[in-house]
Amino acid sequence: MLQFIKSEFGLDFSLAAAEAEHNRARFDGQNETFSRPTDVEYSMGLAGNPLPLQEICNLTMADADITSETELAPSTLIDYANLKVINSEDFQSQLPKYDMNMLFALDDGGTMAAFGVTEGPSPIERRIIRVRTDHDPDFELKLADLRTMHMPFSETIDESFEAVYSFGDLEYRLNFTQPVGDRLLAPPPDATVGCLALEFLPYSPVSSPLSSVRVEMERVKRLCLAYRDEAPWTPVGDRVPRSREELSATLLASLSRENSSLTANTPDVQKAFMFRALDTTERIWEALKDVPDRRSARLGVECALLQLGKDIFQISLDENNSTQLAGTLRGLINCDTVSSRPPLLGLEFLCEVGLFKVANDCISVINSVWPKFQQSYSVEQIYGPREMMMRLKHLHHLYKTACLSALLANVVQSAFATEEIRAFFEDFTQSETEWACLMETDRVDLNFPCRRECHFPVSTLRTKLTPLAPRLWIVKFSALDPMRIEKRIVYELIRASGGGGYYYSHVVELVNTLWLCLN
């Protein structure tokens, strides 16, 4: 609520927290009931004396004897129980003494509200803010009824609306002058431009938009750091090939597979992975990516060259593949023979191929939303410079761009997402800043929240807003005569544990008042 007050009225308030248990509101006479002396005979009856048989058998009496209030689900906007409570009879007399810019709770016969006082535009004016909540709002009301109910004495009323829709972890916020239809919770017109706020964790094992690519990023990073630091590494996968026989069998299976096995959390992006053909070096990566040491990496590359030397028609290389392993395979095709000297750069070969493979996975995701992505940039801009660690840094940025593309593909039509993807990819500043921290450890499951605000008209969304329940739907009233008053009627969606939900209505009112008693 404090953030809401700040955003709506530009006022900074703090919560007047409850100081002791007696400050909290009590909705029944629980303490009085427990402390009241009870009748001795009645107490004896509760001590174990049997009830009459008729009462024991009459189980329907339980409903009459048990009285309990249904506990209301908490609001995410305001929690009255955490505020210092003021009794209603003390409110008027103590009002001038309350701390400025503090939000208190007001107990009016069990109905809770909140209020606060702040400076006015002149020395003798104060602005009073009041908040009350209706847990069962009337949705039969028309907008005209709402205006009459909340602004009965105002002559000229400025009226506007705001709505917030949730698409998974994404929020779509819109401001508009009139909804479609004269009813509560009605959506804005299609021409309304809303702000889509994205916040995602690219390297989160739980909520990464591209979970399979995240794991591949972890593999590549571990291998690259091991190569740079001349250190050992821990394989990511469980199935670790070690012997020549195991490596040969894994390579044989991988070289015969044509398509990528990666998955994404978005159906449209899933298609991009499903139909992406792998070149030969990428298939070698799939077979050797979990080798445990340098010897196994060198032996695996040697086995791959021996197998492919027996059937060079298996070799298929991407025209953008500039890795050393691709160069070796091109030489193999031209010479039609296998070199007798085993390659000494098994780990370096593997790192380069891993960088190339994961970059292509990211490019496939971006292409599924923006088909002309590769045509818009040079090969070096997309894949990064030749130096290994610089290419890994560039891959970090390319991966984040792919995550953004996957999220936008789920919400916005592809034709309208292109410019946002372009702007994000061309801004390398944040990725440059993150890189220093990311390289301090061989882990990639670090919390690097990526935030971005994109602006799209309602008409560009993949899903129509009409059947959706907004998370927040706000009516804004403003008037100057006969007094300056601002009102916000906020309909907040409360999610039910079993699915679905219902609404609370919060009325937030800011009124200018004259305080002639001030010295």
C-alpha positions in Angstrom: 0.0 0.0 0.0 2.9 2.4 0.7 4.2 1.9 -2.8 0.7 2.4 -4.2 0.3 5.7 -2.3 3.6 6.8 -3.5 2.9 6.0 -7.1 -0.6 7.5 -7.1 -0.3 10.6 -5.0 3.5 11.2 -4.7 3.4 10.9 -0.9 5.9 9.1 1.3 4.2 7.3 4.2 5.5 4.8 6.8 3.6 2.2 8.7 2.8 2.8 12.4 3.5 -0.7 13.6 1.6 -2.2 16.5 3.6 -1.7 19.6 2.0 -4.3 21.9 -0.8 -6.9 21.9 -3.3 -4.4 23.2 -2.9 -2.3 20.1 -4.2 -5.1 17.9 -7.9 -5.1 16.9 -10.0 -7.7 18.6 -13.1 -8.8 16.6 -14.8 -10.6 19.5 -14.9 -10.7 23.3 -12.5 -13.6 23.5 -10.5 -12.3 26.5 -13.7 -11.4 28.4 -15.2 -14.8 27.7 -12.1 -16.7 29.0 -11.7 -14.6 32.1 -15.4 -14.5 33.2 -16.3 -16.7 36.2 -18.4 -19.6 35.2 -21.3 -21.2 36.9 -20.2 -24.1 39.2 -22.8 -26.6 38.0 -22.0 -25.8 34.4 -18.3 -26.3 35.1 -19.1 -29.6 36.8 -21.0 -30.7 33.7 -17.9 -30.0 31.6 -15.6 -31.8 34.1 -16.9 -35.2 33.0 -20.5 -35.6 34.1 -22.4 -37.3 31.2 -24.9 -35.4 29.1 -28.4 -36.6 28.7 -28.7 -39.4 26.1 -30.8 -37.3 23.8 -28.1 -34.6 23.6 -25.4 -37.2 23.0 -27.3 -38.7 20.1 -28.4 -35.4 18.6 -25.2 -34.7 16.6 -26.9 -31.7 14.8 -26.4 -29.6 17.9 -22.7 -29.3 17.0 -23.5 -26.7 14.4 -25.4 -24.6 16.9 -22.7 -24.8 19.5 -19.7 -24.1 17.3 -19.3 -20.5 16.2 -16.3 -19.6 14.1 -15.5 -16.9 11.6 -14.2 -17.8 8.2 -10.6 -16.4 8.0 -10.2 -14.1 5.1 -7.3 -14.5 2.8 -4.7 -11.8 3.2 -4.4 -8.9 0.8 -1.1 -8.2 -0.9 -1.8 -4.5 -0.7 -2.5 -3.9 3.0 -2.5 -5.8 6.2 -4.4 -3.9 8.9 -3.3 -6.3 11.6 0.3 -5.0 11.4 -0.8 -1.4 12.0 -1.1 0.4 15.4 -4.8 0.5 16.1 -6.6 3.7 17.2 -10.1 3.4 18.7 -12.8 5.3 16.8 -13.9 7.3 19.8 -10.3 8.7 20.2 -9.9 9.5 16.5 -11.3 13.0 16.3 -9.9 14.3 19.6 -6.4 12.9 19.0 -6.2 13.6 15.2 -4.0 16.7 15.5 -1.5 14.8 17.7 -0.8 11.9 15.3 2.6 11.7 13.7 2.7 13.1 10.1 3.1 10.7 7.2 2.3 7.6 9.3 -0.3 5.1 8.5 -2.5 4.0 11.4 -5.4 1.5 11.7 -8.8 2.7 12.8 -11.1 0.2 14.6 -14.7 1.2 14.0 -16.7 -1.5 15.8 -14.7 -4.4 14.3 -14.5 -2.9 10.9 -10.9 -2.0 10.1 -9.7 1.0 8.1 -6.4 2.9 7.8 -5.7 6.6 7.9 -2.8 9.0 7.9 -2.1 12.8 7.9 0.3 14.7 5.8 1.1 18.4 5.0 -1.2 20.4 2.9 -0.4 23.0 0.2 -0.8 25.8 2.9 0.1 26.1 6.6 -3.5 25.7 7.7 -4.2 22.7 5.4 -3.7 19.0 6.0 -4.3 16.1 3.6 -5.9 13.1 5.2 -5.6 9.7 3.5 -8.1 6.9 4.3 -8.1 3.3 3.2 -10.9 0.8 3.7 -11.5 -2.6 2.3 -14.7 -4.4 1.1 -14.3 -8.1 1.1 -17.4 -8.7 -0.9 -17.7 -6.0 -3.5 -20.8 -5.6 -5.7 -20.0 -6.3 -9.3 -23.5 -5.5 -10.5 -22.7 -1.8 -10.2 -22.2 0.2 -13.4 -19.4 2.8 -13.7 -22.0 5.5 -13.4 -23.2 4.0 -10.1 -19.6 3.9 -8.8 -19.2 7.6 -9.7 -22.4 8.6 -7.9 -21.5 6.5 -4.8 -18.0 7.8 -4.3 -18.2 11.3 -5.6 -21.7 12.5 -4.8 -20.9 16.2 -4.1 -18.3 16.9 -6.8 -19.3 18.9 -9.8 -16.6 18.2 -12.3 -14.9 14.8 -12.0 -11.8 13.6 -13.9 -12.0 9.9 -14.4 -9.4 7.4 -15.6 -8.6 3.7 -15.3 -5.6 1.4 -14.7 -5.4 -2.4 -15.1 -2.7 -4.9 -14.4 -2.8 -8.4 -16.0 -0.5 -11.3 -15.2 1.0 -13.6 -17.8 2.9 -16.0 -15.6 5.7 -14.0 -14.1 5.1 -11.1 -16.5 2.9 -8.1 -15.7 1.1 -6.0 -18.3 0.0 -2.6 -17.0 -2.3 -0.2 -18.8 -3.6 3.3 -18.3 -6.8 4.2 -20.2 -9.6 6.8 -20.2 -12.5 4.4 -20.7 -12.9 0.6 -20.7 -14.8 -1.5 -23.2 -18.3 -1.5 -21.8 -19.9 0.2 -18.8 -19.0 -2.5 -16.3 -16.4 -3.3 -13.6 -13.2 -5.1 -14.6 -13.9 -4.4 -18.3 -10.7 -4.5 -20.5 -9.2 -1.4 -22.2 -9.7 -0.8 -26.0 -7.4 -2.6 -28.4 -5.5 0.5 -29.3 -4.3 1.1 -25.7 -0.6 0.8 -25.3 0.5 -1.1 -22.2 3.8 -1.6 -20.4 4.9 -5.3 -20.3 7.3 -5.6 -17.3 9.6 -8.6 -17.6 11.8 -9.9 -14.8 13.5 -13.2 -15.3 16.4 -15.2 -13.9 18.3 -16.7 -16.8 20.4 -18.9 -14.7 17.8 -20.1 -12.2 17.6 -23.9 -12.1 13.8 -23.6 -11.3 12.6 -20.6 -13.3 14.9 -20.1 -16.3 12.9 -19.5 -19.5 15.3 -21.9 -21.3 16.1 -24.6 -18.9 18.0 -26.9 -21.3 20.1 -24.1 -22.6 20.9 -23.1 -19.1 22.4 -26.5 -18.4 24.4 -26.4 -21.6 25.7 -22.9 -20.5 26.9 -24.5 -17.2 28.7 -27.2 -19.1 30.5 -24.8 -21.4 31.4 -22.5 -18.7 33.0 -25.2 -16.5 35.0 -26.5 -19.4 36.2 -23.0 -20.5 37.2 -22.1 -16.9 39.1 -25.5 -16.6 40.9 -24.7 -19.9 41.8 -21.2 -18.8 42.9 -22.1 -15.3 44.5 -25.5 -16.3 42.3 -27.0 -13.5 40.1 -30.1 -13.2 36.3 -29.8 -13.5 33.2 -31.7 -12.4 30.9 -33.0 -15.2 27.3 -31.8 -15.1 25.7 -35.0 -16.3 25.5 -38.4 -14.6 26.5 -40.6 -17.5 30.3 -40.0 -17.8 32.0 -41.8 -20.6 35.6 -42.7 -19.8 37.0 -45.7 -21.7 37.5 -45.8 -25.5 34.7 -48.3 -25.8 32.2 -46.1 -24.0 33.3 -43.0 -25.9 33.0 -44.8 -29.3 29.5 -46.1 -28.4 28.4 -42.7 -27.3 29.8 -41.1 -30.5 28.2 -43.7 -32.7 24.8 -43.0 -31.3 25.2 -39.2 -31.4 26.6 -39.0 -34.9 23.5 -40.8 -36.2 21.1 -38.4 -34.6 20.1 -35.4 -36.7 18.0 -33.1 -34.5 18.6 -31.3 -31.2 17.1 -32.8 -28.1 16.7 -29.5 -26.2 13.5 -28.2 -24.7 12.0 -24.9 -23.8 9.1 -23.7 -21.6 7.4 -22.0 -24.6 5.5 -24.0 -27.3 6.7 -21.8 -30.2 10.3 -22.0 -29.0 9.9 -25.7 -28.6 9.4 -26.0 -32.3 12.6 -24.2 -33.0 14.6 -26.8 -31.1 12.6 -29.7 -32.4 13.5 -29.0 -36.1 17.0 -27.6 -35.7 19.5 -29.9 -37.4 22.9 -30.3 -35.8 26.1 -30.2 -37.7 28.8 -32.8 -37.1 30.8 -30.9 -34.5 27.6 -30.3 -32.5 26.9 -34.0 -32.5 30.4 -34.6 -31.2 29.7 -32.1 -28.4 26.5 -34.0 -27.5 28.6 -37.2 -27.1 31.6 -35.7 -25.2 30.2 -32.8 -23.2 30.3 -34.8 -19.9 33.8 -36.2 -20.2 35.5 -36.0 -16.8 39.1 -35.1 -17.7 41.5 -33.9 -20.4 42.5 -37.4 -21.3 38.9 -38.4 -22.0 38.3 -35.2 -24.0 41.4 -35.9 -26.2 40.5 -39.6 -26.6 36.9 -38.7 -27.5 38.0 -36.3 -30.2 40.4 -39.0 -31.5 37.6 -41.6 -31.7 35.3 -39.1 -33.5 37.9 -38.5 -36.2 38.6 -42.2 -36.6 34.9 -42.9 -37.0 34.3 -40.1 -39.4 37.4 -41.0 -41.4 35.8 -44.3 -42.3 32.7 -42.5 -43.7 33.3 -38.9 -44.6 29.8 -38.6 -46.0 28.6 -38.4 -42.4 30.3 -35.1 -42.1 28.0 -32.0 -42.3 29.3 -28.6 -41.3 27.6 -25.3 -40.8 29.1 -22.5 -43.1 29.6 -20.3 -40.0 31.5 -23.0 -38.1 35.0 -21.7 -37.7 36.1 -24.0 -34.8 39.4 -25.8 -35.0 37.5 -29.1 -35.0 35.5 -28.0 -38.0 38.8 -27.1 -39.8 40.2 -30.5 -39.0 37.0 -32.2 -40.4 37.2 -30.1 -43.6 40.8 -31.2 -44.0 39.6 -34.8 -43.5 37.1 -34.4 -46.3 39.7 -32.9 -48.7 42.4 -35.4 -47.9 40.1 -38.4 -47.5 42.4 -39.8 -44.9 42.7 -39.8 -41.1 45.8 -38.1 -39.6 48.0 -40.6 -37.8 48.8 -38.1 -35.1 46.1 -37.7 -32.5 45.0 -34.2 -31.8 46.6 -32.7 -28.6 43.9 -30.1 -28.1 40.9 -32.2 -27.0 39.7 -29.8 -24.3 40.2 -26.7 -26.4 38.4 -28.4 -29.4 35.5 -29.3 -27.0 35.3 -25.8 -25.5 35.1 -24.2 -29.0 32.5 -26.6 -30.2 30.4 -26.2 -27.0 30.4 -22.4 -27.5 29.3 -22.9 -31.1 26.6 -25.4 -30.2 25.0 -23.3 -27.4 25.2 -20.1 -29.6 23.3 -21.9 -32.3 20.7 -23.0 -29.7 20.2 -19.4 -28.7 20.1 -18.2 -32.3 17.4 -20.8 -33.1 15.3 -19.4 -30.3 15.7 -15.8 -31.5 15.0 -16.9 -35.1 11.7 -18.4 -34.0 10.6 -15.0 -33.0 12.7 -12.8 -35.3 13.5 -14.8 -38.5 15.8 -12.1 -39.9 18.1 -12.0 -36.9 21.1 -13.7 -38.6 20.7 -11.5 -41.6 20.8 -8.3 -39.5 24.2 -8.8 -38.0 27.6 -10.1 -39.0 28.8 -13.5 -37.9 31.3 -12.0 -35.4 28.5 -9.8 -33.9 26.4 -12.9 -33.3 29.0 -15.5 -32.2 31.5 -13.1 -30.7 35.3 -12.7 -31.2 37.6 -15.7 -31.7 39.2 -15.5 -28.3 37.5 -18.2 -26.1 36.8 -16.2 -23.0 35.5 -13.2 -24.9 33.3 -15.5 -26.9 31.9 -16.9 -23.6 31.1 -13.4 -22.4 29.3 -12.7 -25.7 27.4 -16.0 -25.3 26.2 -14.8 -21.9 24.5 -11.9 -23.7 23.2 -13.9 -26.5 21.7 -16.4 -24.1 19.9 -13.6 -22.2 18.5 -12.3 -25.6 17.2 -15.8 -26.3 15.5 -15.9 -22.9 13.8 -12.6 -23.6 12.7 -13.9 -27.0 11.2 -17.0 -25.4 9.2 -14.9 -23.0 8.0 -12.4 -25.6 7.0 -15.3 -27.9 4.5 -16.5 -25.3 2.8 -13.1 -24.9 3.2 -10.9 -28.0 2.9 -11.6 -31.7 6.3 -12.2 -33.2 6.1 -9.3 -35.7 5.8 -6.8 -32.8 8.5 -8.4 -30.6 11.3 -7.8 -33.1 12.2 -4.3 -32.1 12.4 -5.1 -28.4 14.7 -8.0 -29.2 16.9 -5.8 -31.4 17.2 -3.1 -28.8 18.0 -5.6 -26.1 20.7 -7.4 -28.2 22.4 -4.1 -29.2 22.7 -3.0 -25.5 25.7 -4.9 -24.1 26.2 -2.7 -21.1 24.4 -4.8 -18.4 25.9 -8.0 -19.6 29.3 -6.5 -19.4 28.7 -5.5 -15.8 27.4 -8.9 -14.8 30.2 -10.8 -16.5 32.9 -10.0 -13.8 30.7 -11.6 -11.1 29.6 -14.5 -13.2 33.2 -15.5 -13.9 34.2 -15.6 -10.2 32.7 -19.1 -9.9 32.2 -22.2 -12.1 28.5 -22.1 -11.0 25.9 -20.5 -13.3 22.9 -20.9 -11.0 23.4 -17.3 -9.8 20.6 -14.8 -9.4 21.1 -12.3 -12.1 17.7 -10.8 -12.4 17.1 -9.4 -15.9 14.5 -6.6 -16.0 13.0 -4.8 -19.0 9.9 -2.8 -19.8 8.4 -3.2 -23.2 5.4 -1.3 -24.7 2.9 -3.0 -26.8 -0.7 -2.3 -27.9 -3.4 -4.6 -26.6 -4.1 -5.7 -30.2 -0.6 -7.2 -30.5 -1.1 -9.7 -27.6 -1.5 -13.4 -28.4 -4.3 -13.7 -25.8 -7.4 -11.5 -25.7 -7.9 -9.6 -22.4 -11.6 -10.0 -22.4 -11.8 -13.4 -20.7 -8.8 -12.7 -18.4 -9.2 -11.6 -14.8 -7.0 -8.6 -14.1 -4.7 -8.8 -11.0 -5.6 -5.2 -10.3 -8.3 -3.0 -11.8 -8.3 0.6 -10.6 -10.8 3.4 -11.0 -9.4 6.9 -10.5 -11.6 9.9 -9.5 -10.3 13.4 -9.1 -12.2 16.6 -8.3 -11.5 20.2 -7.1 -15.0 21.4 -6.2 -16.4 21.7 -3.6 -13.1 20.4 -2.1 -10.0 18.8 -3.6 -10.4 15.0 -3.4 -8.6 12.1 -5.0 -10.1 8.6 -4.8 -8.9 5.2 -6.1 -11.1 2.2 -6.1 -8.8 -0.8 -6.4 -10.1 -4.2 -7.2 -7.5 -6.8 -6.2 -7.6 -10.4 -7.3 -7.2 -12.9 -4.5 -6.0 -16.3 -5.7 -7.8 -19.2 -4.2 -5.7 -22.2 -3.1 -7.7 -24.6 -5.2 -7.6 -22.4 -8.3 -9.7 -19.5 -9.4 -10.1 -16.5 -7.2 -12.2 -13.6 -6.0 -11.8 -9.9 -5.5 -11.4 -7.4 -2.7 -12.2 -3.8 -3.2 -10.0 -1.1 -1.5 -11.1 2.5 -1.5 -8.1 4.9 -1.1 -9.2 8.5 -0.5 -7.0 11.6 -0.2 -8.9 14.7 1.0 -7.7 18.3 1.6 -8.9 19.7 4.9 -8.7 23.0 6.8 -7.2 22.9 10.3 -7.9 26.4 11.7 -6.9 25.2 15.2 -3.2 25.0 14.1 -0.9 27.5 15.8 
